[in-house]
Amino acid sequence: MRLAVLGIGNVLVGDDGFGPYVVKTFQARYAVASNVDVVDAGTPGGDLVPLLAGYDAVILVDTVRAEAEPGSIRTYSGEEILSHPLPSRTSPH
């Protein structure tokens, strides 16, 4: 099983840099198995699709606007994500 952990975000835009910060910290503190790739994906936009190819599972670490306290951790299933129409593009990713 191949797994990817992708940090999504722009380090120049405050809290939007959370994903890259998480993967950088994770890489500094932990050794991962050879079947796991931990990647700072930046703000890939449409280029995210090729980053997902070849993996059995992908964990995306990003910030989102949600009805929750700042700093809350929320997980979304693929079904949850796909059940909402895409909003107008308002960020670099």
C-alpha positions in Angstrom: 0.0 0.0 0.0 1.4 3.4 -1.0 0.5 6.4 1.1 1.1 10.1 0.6 0.9 12.9 3.2 0.6 16.2 1.3 0.9 19.6 3.0 -1.1 22.1 1.1 -0.8 25.9 1.4 1.2 29.0 0.9 3.8 29.8 3.6 3.7 33.5 2.6 0.0 33.8 3.6 -0.2 33.3 7.4 -2.3 30.4 8.5 -2.5 29.1 4.9 1.0 27.8 5.4 -0.1 25.3 8.0 0.0 22.3 5.6 3.7 22.8 4.6 4.6 23.6 8.3 3.0 20.3 9.4 4.9 18.2 6.9 8.2 19.9 7.5 7.7 19.3 11.3 6.6 15.7 10.7 9.7 15.0 8.5 12.0 16.5 11.1 10.6 14.4 14.0 9.6 11.1 12.5 11.0 8.4 10.2 8.4 7.0 7.8 8.2 3.7 6.0 9.5 3.4 2.5 5.9 3.2 1.1 5.0 6.6 2.6 5.8 9.9 0.9 5.6 13.1 2.9 5.5 16.2 0.6 5.2 19.9 0.8 2.8 20.4 -2.1 2.6 24.2 -1.9 -0.4 25.5 -3.8 -0.9 23.0 -6.6 -4.3 24.0 -7.8 -5.1 21.8 -10.9 -1.6 20.3 -10.6 -2.8 18.4 -7.5 -4.2 15.6 -9.6 -0.8 14.2 -10.7 0.4 14.4 -7.1 -2.4 11.9 -6.2 -1.6 9.4 -8.9 -0.1 6.0 -7.8 -1.3 6.2 -4.2 -3.7 3.9 -2.4 -4.5 6.6 0.2 -3.7 10.3 0.5 -3.8 12.5 3.6 -4.1 16.2 2.7 -3.2 18.7 5.4 -4.6 22.1 4.7 -6.6 25.0 6.3 -10.2 25.5 5.5 -13.0 27.9 6.4 -15.3 25.9 8.6 -17.9 26.4 11.3 -15.5 25.6 14.1 -13.1 27.3 16.5 -9.7 28.3 14.9 -7.2 25.5 15.4 -9.9 22.8 15.4 -9.0 19.6 13.5 -11.5 18.2 11.1 -11.4 15.2 8.9 -13.5 15.0 5.7 -14.2 11.8 3.8 -14.1 11.7 0.0 -17.9 11.4 0.0 -18.3 14.6 2.1 -16.0 16.6 -0.2 -17.7 15.4 -3.4 -21.2 16.1 -2.0 -20.6 19.9 -2.2 -20.5 21.9 -5.4 -17.2 23.6 -6.0 -17.2 27.3 -4.9 -15.8 30.1 -6.9 -12.1 30.1 -6.8 -11.0 32.6 -4.1 -7.5 31.3 -3.2 -4.3 30.2 -5.0 -5.3 26.6 -4.5 
